[in-house]
Amino acid sequence: MVSRVIPVDVFDLVIFGATGDLARRKILPGLYRRFLAGQMPDDSRIIGAARADLTNDAFCEQVRAAITEFVPKDRQDPAVIDAFLARLAYVPIDATGTNGWAALKALMRPNVVRAFYFSVAPSLFGDIASRLHDHGIADAWSRIVVEKPFGRDLASARALNAALAQHFSEAQIYRIDHYLGKETVQNLMAVRFANILFEPLWKAEYVDHVQITVAETVGVNGRGAYYDKSGAMRDMVQNHMMQLLCLIAMEPPYHFDPDAVRDEKLKVIRALKPVQPEDIVRGQYGAGSGDKGYVAHSENPASKTESYIALKVNVSNWRWQGVPFYLRTGKRLRARASEIAITFKQPPHAIFDDAKGWRENVLVIRLQPNEGMNLMVMIKEPGPGGMRLMQVPLDMSFAAVLGDEAEETPDAYERLIMDVIRGNQTLFMRGDEVEAAWAWTDPIIEGWEARGDKPQTYDPGSSGPEDALMLMHRDGRRWREIKE
């Protein structure tokens, strides 16, 4: 199997916040990998823009250090790195003032794709959008990329949308969610809509329930002050996990077209029922294993912010009526693992005597680590002595199937930035989609704040609060084990 690398058009990409952590860890190393793969035309350019008063050479040395740290050693070709750095430029700029904008405009070339990546705090989105317009730097064909958090509630999301809409059309705005750039997430759409095998079973008649898990082993140390103003609901559920839920629950679009796909995702969000208090479990990790707990990391002894949340969610439409979606995400859990598990119902009639040996059929989509899918099916246990059943996986690990090509698969940011250059918005959130997600999320947060609910303390390295287990047990179900 040979992967195809399809070059994009020549572009000028301006990264605001180019000296920040996201640019250093993800954006710039990712662009180097695309250059190494031959996807970036030689005469494309990347322009860093930030407050730091750096020369071009000093910026290039920062990028070289980032490539050295975050790109695998076997992908670091000194000659290619030098060629990549030769396509970089840097402009010290004041996002809220006048300094640097004339210099940035002077670097812009006619007749190439212009893209502007806002790798900055959302409070600066409006200022940057305004100055790009006022200084004539962005034109009608330019694209802007905005990072999450896109608001912290419905009102702020609407304000951000309005600020950007003053100068850019919806077709120019790319709200990035890196989860949608993951290979396995896109394969979820391929599995559903390119194979007749699953789609007839993808409904309430055959699906018992769905579990979506995003578990992390790290805490919030180093970003505790920021995280304490958001929490797991705002940081993960409202965006990443909502997108995963939509891809599972959406109807087939009429075509793999940006607005057709996003129309169907929007219908799912609008069909979500309000979540009842008894269907929500919130937790905070405590101290343990020589590490401080959440309260110490957040530097807020009175914090009621959740580092863990589990929800039982229902989609009120014909396809999913009566099928619960269980969502959970948390920090300082047992293992780093992200997966979607679709559990199918039992056969309507058991013909084998070994009923105790029966296990559900489960389609598991692993997002990280070890991206891939497996389908748990029942077979006869080998050997004589009657029909005894056992469950085995039909496994499709990307590493096993693709071999070395699995290592060369672009990561989420690489793929999504190239989609921006192509002008393909399929994997980016639309403004009305973001607002609909906040309209569903806000009452949940307002509810626990009004009740004064406190998150339960859970042990670091565990699976989360005990009440999260009860959320499933009362329905006669169990969470899947969190493991890598």
LUMKOL-860880 format. One record per residue (C-alpha): residue in one letter; x, y, z; residue number from 0. Coordinates in Angstrom, 1 decimal, padded with zeros to 4 digits. Layout:
SITE  zake       x       y       z  gudren
SITE     A       X       Y       Z     NUM
...
//
This chain:
SITE  zake       x       y       z  gudren
SITE     M   000.0   000.0   000.0       0
SITE     V   001.4   003.4  -001.0       1
SITE     S   000.1   006.6   000.5       2
SITE     R  -000.5   009.5  -001.9       3
SITE     V   000.8   012.9  -001.1       4
SITE     I  -001.2   015.5  -003.0       5
SITE     P   000.6   018.9  -003.1       6
SITE     V  -001.4   022.0  -002.2       7
SITE     D  -001.3   025.3  -004.0       8
SITE     V   001.4   027.9  -003.2       9
SITE     F   000.5   029.8   000.0      10
SITE     D   001.5   032.4   002.5      11
SITE     L   000.6   031.2   006.0      12
SITE     V   000.8   033.8   008.8      13
SITE     I   000.9   032.3   012.3      14
SITE     F  -000.1   034.8   015.0      15
SITE     G   001.4   033.6   018.3      16
SITE     A   004.2   031.9   016.5      17
SITE     T   006.4   031.8   019.6      18
SITE     G   003.7   030.2   021.7      19
SITE     D   003.5   026.6   023.0      20
SITE     L   001.0   025.3   020.4      21
SITE     A   003.0   026.7   017.5      22
SITE     R   006.2   025.2   018.9      23
SITE     R   004.8   021.8   019.7      24
SITE     K   002.4   021.2   016.9      25
SITE     I   002.0   023.8   014.1      26
SITE     L   005.6   024.4   013.0      27
SITE     P   006.8   020.8   013.4      28
SITE     G   003.7   019.7   011.5      29
SITE     L   004.4   022.1   008.7      30
SITE     Y   008.0   020.8   008.5      31
SITE     R   006.7   017.2   008.2      32
SITE     R   004.4   018.3   005.3      33
SITE     F   007.4   020.0   003.6      34
SITE     L   009.5   016.8   004.1      35
SITE     A   006.7   014.8   002.6      36
SITE     G   006.6   017.0  -000.5      37
SITE     Q   003.2   018.3   000.1      38
SITE     M   004.2   022.0   000.5      39
SITE     P   005.3   023.7  -002.7      40
SITE     D   008.9   025.1  -002.5      41
SITE     D   007.8   028.7  -003.0      42
SITE     S   005.3   028.6  -000.1      43
SITE     R   006.1   030.7   002.9      44
SITE     I   005.4   030.7   006.6      45
SITE     I   005.4   034.0   008.5      46
SITE     G   005.6   034.1   012.2      47
SITE     A   004.0   037.0   014.0      48
SITE     A   004.2   037.6   017.8      49
SITE     R   005.0   040.2   020.4      50
SITE     A   008.6   039.0   020.9      51
SITE     D   011.2   041.3   019.3      52
SITE     L   013.0   038.7   017.3      53
SITE     T   015.1   038.7   014.1      54
SITE     N   014.3   036.3   011.3      55
SITE     D   017.5   034.3   012.3      56
SITE     A   016.5   034.1   015.9      57
SITE     F   013.0   032.9   015.0      58
SITE     C   014.4   030.3   012.7      59
SITE     E   016.6   028.9   015.5      60
SITE     Q   013.5   028.6   017.7      61
SITE     V   011.8   026.6   014.9      62
SITE     R   014.9   024.4   014.5      63
SITE     A   014.8   023.7   018.2      64
SITE     A   011.1   022.8   018.0      65
SITE     I   011.7   020.4   015.1      66
SITE     T   014.6   018.8   017.0      67
SITE     E   012.4   018.3   020.0      68
SITE     F   009.0   017.3   018.5      69
SITE     V   009.8   015.5   015.2      70
SITE     P   011.0   011.9   015.4      71
SITE     K   014.8   011.6   014.8      72
SITE     D   014.4   009.5   011.7      73
SITE     R   012.4   012.4   010.1      74
SITE     Q   015.0   015.0   010.8      75
SITE     D   017.0   015.6   007.6      76
SITE     P   019.4   018.5   008.2      77
SITE     A   019.3   019.6   004.5      78
SITE     V   015.5   019.5   004.5      79
SITE     I   015.4   021.5   007.8      80
SITE     D   017.6   024.2   006.3      81
SITE     A   015.4   024.3   003.2      82
SITE     F   012.3   024.6   005.3      83
SITE     L   013.8   027.4   007.5      84
SITE     A   014.6   029.3   004.3      85
SITE     R   010.9   029.7   003.7      86
SITE     L   010.3   031.3   007.1      87
SITE     A   010.0   034.9   008.0      88
SITE     Y   009.2   036.8   011.2      89
SITE     V   007.4   040.0   012.1      90
SITE     P   007.2   041.5   015.6      91
SITE     I   003.6   042.7   015.9      92
SITE     D   001.2   044.3   018.3      93
SITE     A  -002.1   042.5   018.0      94
SITE     T  -004.0   045.4   019.7      95
SITE     G  -001.9   048.3   018.3      96
SITE     T  -000.3   049.5   015.1      97
SITE     N   003.2   048.2   015.3      98
SITE     G   004.2   045.6   012.7      99
SITE     W   001.1   045.6   010.5     100
SITE     A   002.7   047.6   007.7     101
SITE     A   005.7   045.2   007.7     102
SITE     L   003.4   042.2   007.5     103
SITE     K   001.5   043.7   004.6     104
SITE     A   004.8   044.3   002.8     105
SITE     L   005.5   040.5   003.0     106
SITE     M   002.2   039.5   001.4     107
SITE     R   002.3   038.3  -002.2     108
SITE     P  -000.4   038.6  -004.8     109
SITE     N  -002.0   035.6  -006.4     110
SITE     V  -001.3   033.0  -003.7     111
SITE     V  -003.5   031.5  -001.0     112
SITE     R  -003.4   033.7   002.2     113
SITE     A  -004.1   031.9   005.4     114
SITE     F  -003.9   033.4   008.9     115
SITE     Y  -003.7   031.1   012.0     116
SITE     F  -004.9   032.7   015.2     117
SITE     S  -002.8   030.7   017.7     118
SITE     V  -003.6   033.3   020.4     119
SITE     A  -006.1   033.9   023.2     120
SITE     P  -009.7   034.2   022.0     121
SITE     S  -009.8   037.8   023.4     122
SITE     L  -007.4   038.8   020.5     123
SITE     F  -009.5   037.2   017.7     124
SITE     G  -011.5   040.4   017.1     125
SITE     D  -008.5   042.7   017.2     126
SITE     I  -006.5   040.7   014.7     127
SITE     A  -009.4   040.2   012.4     128
SITE     S  -010.1   044.0   012.4     129
SITE     R  -006.4   044.9   011.7     130
SITE     L  -006.1   042.4   008.9     131
SITE     H  -009.1   044.1   007.3     132
SITE     D  -008.1   047.7   008.1     133
SITE     H  -004.6   047.3   006.8     134
SITE     G  -005.7   045.5   003.6     135
SITE     I  -003.7   042.4   004.4     136
SITE     A  -006.6   039.9   004.1     137
SITE     D  -008.6   039.8   000.9     138
SITE     A  -011.9   038.1  -000.1     139
SITE     W  -010.1   034.8  -000.7     140
SITE     S  -008.1   034.7   002.5     141
SITE     R  -008.8   032.1   005.3     142
SITE     I  -008.5   032.5   009.0     143
SITE     V  -008.0   029.6   011.5     144
SITE     V  -009.2   030.0   015.1     145
SITE     E  -008.3   027.8   018.0     146
SITE     K  -010.5   026.7   020.8     147
SITE     P  -011.8   027.7   023.3     148
SITE     F  -014.3   029.3   021.0     149
SITE     G  -016.2   031.1   023.8     150
SITE     R  -016.9   029.8   027.3     151
SITE     D  -020.7   030.0   027.0     152
SITE     L  -023.3   030.8   024.3     153
SITE     A  -023.1   034.6   024.8     154
SITE     S  -019.3   034.8   024.4     155
SITE     A  -019.4   032.4   021.4     156
SITE     R  -022.0   034.6   019.7     157
SITE     A  -019.8   037.6   020.4     158
SITE     L  -016.8   036.0   018.9     159
SITE     N  -018.8   034.9   015.8     160
SITE     A  -020.1   038.4   015.4     161
SITE     A  -016.6   039.9   015.7     162
SITE     L  -015.2   037.6   013.0     163
SITE     A  -018.2   038.1   010.8     164
SITE     Q  -017.6   041.8   010.6     165
SITE     H  -014.6   041.2   008.4     166
SITE     F  -014.8   037.5   007.2     167
SITE     S  -017.5   035.4   005.7     168
SITE     E  -018.4   032.0   007.2     169
SITE     A  -016.7   030.4   004.2     170
SITE     Q  -013.4   032.0   005.2     171
SITE     I  -013.5   031.0   008.9     172
SITE     Y  -012.0   027.7   010.0     173
SITE     R  -012.7   026.8   013.6     174
SITE     I  -010.2   024.0   014.3     175
SITE     D  -010.8   021.0   016.5     176
SITE     H  -007.8   018.7   016.2     177
SITE     Y  -009.8   015.6   017.1     178
SITE     L  -011.5   015.8   013.7     179
SITE     G  -008.1   015.6   012.0     180
SITE     K  -007.3   012.2   013.6     181
SITE     E  -007.0   009.4   011.1     182
SITE     T  -009.3   007.1   013.1     183
SITE     V  -012.0   009.7   013.4     184
SITE     Q  -012.2   010.2   009.7     185
SITE     N  -012.2   006.4   009.3     186
SITE     L  -015.3   006.3   011.4     187
SITE     M  -017.0   008.1   008.5     188
SITE     A  -015.5   005.7   006.0     189
SITE     V  -016.6   002.7   008.0     190
SITE     R  -020.1   004.0   008.3     191
SITE     F  -020.7   005.4   004.8     192
SITE     A  -018.4   003.4   002.5     193
SITE     N  -019.5   000.0   003.7     194
SITE     I  -023.0  -001.5   003.7     195
SITE     L  -022.0  -003.8   006.5     196
SITE     F  -022.6  -001.5   009.5     197
SITE     E  -025.1   001.1   008.3     198
SITE     P  -028.2  -001.1   008.5     199
SITE     L  -027.3  -002.0   012.1     200
SITE     W  -026.5   001.6   013.1     201
SITE     K  -029.7   002.4   014.9     202
SITE     A  -031.8   001.8   018.0     203
SITE     E  -033.1  -001.5   016.8     204
SITE     Y  -029.6  -003.1   017.1     205
SITE     V  -027.4  -000.8   019.2     206
SITE     D  -027.7  -001.2   023.0     207
SITE     H  -025.5   001.8   024.0     208
SITE     V  -022.5   003.9   023.0     209
SITE     Q  -019.5   004.8   025.2     210
SITE     I  -017.1   007.6   024.4     211
SITE     T  -014.0   007.8   026.6     212
SITE     V  -011.2   010.4   026.6     213
SITE     A  -008.9   009.6   029.5     214
SITE     E  -005.6   011.3   030.4     215
SITE     T  -002.9   010.4   032.9     216
SITE     V  -001.6   014.0   033.3     217
SITE     G  -003.1   016.6   035.6     218
SITE     V  -003.5   020.3   035.2     219
SITE     N  -000.2   021.3   036.7     220
SITE     G   001.3   024.2   034.8     221
SITE     R  -002.1   025.3   033.4     222
SITE     G  -004.2   025.1   036.6     223
SITE     A  -005.3   028.7   036.7     224
SITE     Y  -006.6   028.5   033.1     225
SITE     Y  -008.2   025.1   033.6     226
SITE     D  -010.0   026.2   036.8     227
SITE     K  -012.0   028.7   034.7     228
SITE     S  -013.1   026.0   032.2     229
SITE     G  -013.2   022.5   033.6     230
SITE     A  -013.7   019.2   031.8     231
SITE     M  -017.2   020.2   030.5     232
SITE     R  -016.0   023.3   028.7     233
SITE     D  -012.5   022.0   027.9     234
SITE     M  -013.5   018.6   026.4     235
SITE     V  -017.2   017.8   026.3     236
SITE     Q  -018.6   020.9   024.6     237
SITE     N  -016.1   020.5   021.6     238
SITE     H  -014.1   017.3   021.2     239
SITE     M  -016.5   014.8   022.6     240
SITE     M  -019.5   016.6   021.1     241
SITE     Q  -017.9   016.2   017.7     242
SITE     L  -017.3   012.5   018.2     243
SITE     L  -020.9   012.0   019.3     244
SITE     C  -022.1   013.9   016.1     245
SITE     L  -020.0   011.7   013.8     246
SITE     I  -021.5   008.5   015.4     247
SITE     A  -025.1   009.7   015.5     248
SITE     M  -025.4   011.8   012.3     249
SITE     E  -027.5   010.8   009.3     250
SITE     P  -025.6   010.0   006.0     251
SITE     P  -025.1   013.3   004.3     252
SITE     Y  -026.1   013.6   000.6     253
SITE     H  -022.4   014.0  -000.3     254
SITE     F  -019.1   014.3   001.4     255
SITE     D  -019.3   018.0   001.2     256
SITE     P  -018.4   020.5   004.0     257
SITE     D  -021.9   022.0   004.5     258
SITE     A  -023.7   018.7   003.9     259
SITE     V  -021.6   017.0   006.7     260
SITE     R  -022.0   019.9   009.0     261
SITE     D  -025.7   020.2   008.4     262
SITE     E  -026.1   016.6   009.7     263
SITE     K  -023.9   017.2   012.7     264
SITE     L  -026.0   020.3   013.6     265
SITE     K  -029.2   018.2   013.5     266
SITE     V  -027.7   015.8   016.1     267
SITE     I  -026.7   018.7   018.5     268
SITE     R  -030.2   020.1   018.2     269
SITE     A  -031.7   016.7   018.9     270
SITE     L  -029.8   016.3   022.2     271
SITE     K  -032.2   016.1   025.2     272
SITE     P  -031.4   018.2   028.3     273
SITE     V  -029.3   016.2   030.7     274
SITE     Q  -030.9   015.6   034.1     275
SITE     P  -028.8   016.1   037.3     276
SITE     E  -028.9   012.4   038.2     277
SITE     D  -027.2   011.7   034.8     278
SITE     I  -024.1   013.8   035.6     279
SITE     V  -021.1   012.9   037.7     280
SITE     R  -018.3   015.3   038.3     281
SITE     G  -015.0   014.7   040.0     282
SITE     Q  -011.7   016.2   041.1     283
SITE     Y  -008.5   014.2   041.4     284
SITE     G  -007.0   014.2   044.9     285
SITE     A  -003.3   014.0   045.9     286
SITE     G  -001.4   010.8   045.7     287
SITE     S   001.7   009.0   044.4     288
SITE     G   003.9   011.9   045.6     289
SITE     D   002.0   014.4   043.5     290
SITE     K  -000.4   017.2   044.5     291
SITE     G  -004.1   017.1   043.9     292
SITE     Y  -006.2   019.3   041.7     293
SITE     V  -006.9   021.9   044.3     294
SITE     A  -003.1   022.5   044.8     295
SITE     H  -002.5   022.5   041.0     296
SITE     S  -005.3   025.1   040.5     297
SITE     E  -004.0   027.2   043.4     298
SITE     N  -007.7   027.6   044.4     299
SITE     P  -008.5   025.9   047.7     300
SITE     A  -012.3   026.6   047.2     301
SITE     S  -012.3   025.2   043.6     302
SITE     K  -015.5   023.5   042.5     303
SITE     T  -014.2   022.9   039.0     304
SITE     E  -014.3   019.3   037.7     305
SITE     S  -011.3   017.5   036.3     306
SITE     Y  -013.6   014.6   035.5     307
SITE     I  -017.1   014.4   034.1     308
SITE     A  -019.4   011.5   033.1     309
SITE     L  -022.7   012.1   031.4     310
SITE     K  -025.6   010.0   030.1     311
SITE     V  -026.8   011.7   026.9     312
SITE     N  -029.8   010.9   024.8     313
SITE     V  -030.4   011.8   021.1     314
SITE     S  -034.1   012.5   020.5     315
SITE     N  -034.7   011.2   017.0     316
SITE     W  -036.0   008.1   015.2     317
SITE     R  -032.6   006.5   014.7     318
SITE     W  -031.4   006.8   018.3     319
SITE     Q  -034.5   007.0   020.5     320
SITE     G  -033.9   005.0   023.7     321
SITE     V  -030.1   004.4   023.1     322
SITE     P  -028.0   006.1   025.8     323
SITE     F  -024.7   007.7   024.9     324
SITE     Y  -022.3   007.6   027.9     325
SITE     L  -019.5   010.2   027.8     326
SITE     R  -016.6   010.4   030.2     327
SITE     T  -013.4   012.3   030.3     328
SITE     G  -010.9   013.1   033.0     329
SITE     K  -007.4   013.8   034.1     330
SITE     R  -005.0   011.8   036.3     331
SITE     L  -006.8   008.6   035.3     332
SITE     R  -005.4   005.0   035.1     333
SITE     A  -004.2   005.3   031.5     334
SITE     R  -004.1   007.5   028.5     335
SITE     A  -006.8   006.3   026.2     336
SITE     S  -009.4   007.7   023.8     337
SITE     E  -012.0   005.4   022.3     338
SITE     I  -015.5   005.1   021.0     339
SITE     A  -017.3   001.8   021.7     340
SITE     I  -020.6   000.9   020.0     341
SITE     T  -022.2  -002.0   021.9     342
SITE     F  -024.8  -004.0   020.0     343
SITE     K  -027.8  -005.8   021.4     344
SITE     Q  -027.9  -009.5   022.1     345
SITE     P  -029.5  -011.9   019.6     346
SITE     P  -033.3  -012.1   020.0     347
SITE     H  -033.1  -015.8   020.8     348
SITE     A  -030.2  -017.8   022.3     349
SITE     I  -029.8  -021.2   020.6     350
SITE     F  -026.7  -022.3   022.4     351
SITE     D  -026.7  -023.9   025.9     352
SITE     D  -023.6  -021.9   026.9     353
SITE     A  -025.6  -018.7   027.5     354
SITE     K  -023.2  -017.6   030.2     355
SITE     G  -020.4  -017.5   027.7     356
SITE     W  -022.1  -014.9   025.5     357
SITE     R  -020.7  -011.4   025.3     358
SITE     E  -021.9  -008.4   023.3     359
SITE     N  -020.7  -007.6   019.9     360
SITE     V  -018.7  -004.3   020.3     361
SITE     L  -017.2  -002.1   017.6     362
SITE     V  -014.3  -000.3   019.2     363
SITE     I  -012.7   002.7   017.5     364
SITE     R  -009.4   003.6   019.2     365
SITE     L  -008.3   007.2   018.7     366
SITE     Q  -005.2   007.1   020.9     367
SITE     P  -002.8   005.4   021.5     368
SITE     N  -002.5   002.6   018.9     369
SITE     E  -005.0   004.0   016.5     370
SITE     G  -007.2   001.4   014.9     371
SITE     M  -010.5  -000.5   015.2     372
SITE     N  -011.6  -003.9   016.4     373
SITE     L  -014.9  -005.7   016.3     374
SITE     M  -015.6  -008.1   019.2     375
SITE     V  -017.4  -011.2   017.9     376
SITE     M  -018.4  -014.6   019.3     377
SITE     I  -016.8  -017.8   018.1     378
SITE     K  -016.7  -021.4   019.2     379
SITE     E  -014.0  -022.1   021.8     380
SITE     P  -011.5  -024.5   020.2     381
SITE     G  -011.5  -028.2   021.3     382
SITE     P  -014.0  -031.0   021.9     383
SITE     G  -016.7  -031.2   024.5     384
SITE     G  -019.6  -029.2   023.1     385
SITE     M  -020.4  -025.7   021.8     386
SITE     R  -018.6  -023.4   024.2     387
SITE     L  -018.5  -019.7   023.2     388
SITE     M  -015.7  -017.2   023.5     389
SITE     Q  -015.2  -013.6   022.4     390
SITE     V  -012.4  -012.6   020.1     391
SITE     P  -011.4  -009.4   018.3     392
SITE     L  -011.3  -008.9   014.6     393
SITE     D  -008.5  -006.4   014.9     394
SITE     M  -007.4  -003.6   012.5     395
SITE     S  -004.5  -001.8   014.0     396
SITE     F  -003.1   000.9   011.7     397
SITE     A   000.4   000.0   012.7     398
SITE     A  -000.2  -003.6   011.8     399
SITE     V  -002.0  -003.0   008.5     400
SITE     L  -000.1   000.0   007.2     401
SITE     G   003.4  -000.9   008.5     402
SITE     D   005.9   001.9   008.1     403
SITE     E   003.2   004.1   006.5     404
SITE     A   001.4   004.3   009.8     405
SITE     E   004.4   006.3   011.1     406
SITE     E   004.1   008.6   008.1     407
SITE     T   000.4   009.3   008.5     408
SITE     P   000.0   013.1   009.0     409
SITE     D  -001.0   014.1   012.5     410
SITE     A  -004.2   016.0   013.1     411
SITE     Y  -002.8   019.5   012.8     412
SITE     E  -000.8   018.7   009.6     413
SITE     R  -003.9   017.4   007.9     414
SITE     L  -006.2   020.2   009.0     415
SITE     I  -003.7   023.0   008.0     416
SITE     M  -003.4   021.5   004.6     417
SITE     D  -007.2   021.4   004.4     418
SITE     V  -007.2   025.1   005.2     419
SITE     I  -004.9   025.8   002.3     420
SITE     R  -007.2   023.7   000.0     421
SITE     G  -010.2   025.6   001.2     422
SITE     N  -011.9   022.4   002.5     423
SITE     Q  -014.1   023.1   005.6     424
SITE     T  -015.4   019.6   006.1     425
SITE     L  -013.5   018.9   009.3     426
SITE     F  -014.0   022.4   010.8     427
SITE     M  -016.9   023.6   012.9     428
SITE     R  -019.4   026.0   011.5     429
SITE     G  -020.6   029.0   013.6     430
SITE     D  -024.1   027.8   014.1     431
SITE     E  -022.8   024.4   015.2     432
SITE     V  -020.6   026.0   017.9     433
SITE     E  -023.5   028.1   019.1     434
SITE     A  -025.9   025.0   019.2     435
SITE     A  -023.3   023.1   021.3     436
SITE     W  -023.1   025.9   023.8     437
SITE     A  -026.9   026.2   023.9     438
SITE     W  -027.0   022.6   025.0     439
SITE     T  -024.0   022.9   027.4     440
SITE     D  -024.9   026.1   029.2     441
SITE     P  -028.0   024.8   031.1     442
SITE     I  -026.0   021.8   032.4     443
SITE     I  -023.3   024.1   033.8     444
SITE     E  -025.8   026.7   035.1     445
SITE     G  -027.7   023.8   036.8     446
SITE     W  -024.8   022.6   038.9     447
SITE     E  -023.7   026.1   039.7     448
SITE     A  -027.2   027.0   040.9     449
SITE     R  -027.3   023.8   043.1     450
SITE     G  -023.8   024.5   044.5     451
SITE     D  -022.7   021.0   043.5     452
SITE     K  -019.2   020.0   044.5     453
SITE     P  -017.2   017.5   042.4     454
SITE     Q  -016.3   014.2   044.2     455
SITE     T  -012.7   013.5   045.0     456
SITE     Y  -011.2   010.5   043.2     457
SITE     D  -007.9   008.8   043.5     458
SITE     P  -005.2   009.6   040.9     459
SITE     G  -004.5   006.6   038.8     460
SITE     S  -008.1   005.3   039.2     461
SITE     S  -011.0   005.2   036.7     462
SITE     G  -012.7   008.2   038.3     463
SITE     P  -015.3   008.7   041.0     464
SITE     E  -017.4   005.8   042.4     465
SITE     D  -020.6   007.5   041.4     466
SITE     A  -019.6   007.2   037.7     467
SITE     L  -019.7   003.4   038.1     468
SITE     M  -023.2   003.7   039.5     469
SITE     L  -024.3   005.8   036.5     470
SITE     M  -023.8   002.7   034.4     471
SITE     H  -024.7   000.1   037.0     472
SITE     R  -028.2   001.4   037.6     473
SITE     D  -028.8   000.8   033.9     474
SITE     G  -027.4  -002.7   034.0     475
SITE     R  -024.3  -001.8   032.1     476
SITE     R  -020.6  -001.3   032.9     477
SITE     W  -017.9   001.1   031.7     478
SITE     R  -015.2  -000.4   029.6     479
SITE     E  -011.9  -000.7   031.3     480
SITE     I  -009.6   002.2   030.8     481
SITE     K  -006.3   000.9   029.4     482
SITE     E  -003.8   001.7   026.8     483
//
